[in-house]
Amino acid sequence: LQFDKSRLHEANKPGNALPGMWDRDQMLEEWVRLTGRSPDGIEWFEAATVLKLGGIMAHGLYLCETGLGADERMRTWQPAVDLLVDVARRLLDDIGA
């Protein structure tokens, strides 16, 4: 859900904003319908997921910058890490965490 447009951020994958793609609310509604579970507290899990992905990408960047990793594409990941940290902060601030 963190990649889809929400009131806190825009969709950060081009495909997530294409016509006909479900938005965050539609996905949550369908998840509730199919599972019968409440979405209460989902924001905390969204923030944790965003931070986990940011951590994985930051580690890849570190590996590349220190010469411990060979995938040069990782050198370009800093803007994505910054975006993920920013999104996670907004999510956590929104829930008062």
Buried (B, 14 or more C-beta within 10 A) or exposed (E): BBBBBBEBBEBBEEEBBEEEBEBBBEBBEEBEEEEEEEBEEBBEEBBBBBBEBBEEBBBBBEBBEEEEBEEEEBEEBEEBBEBBBEBBBBBBEBEEE
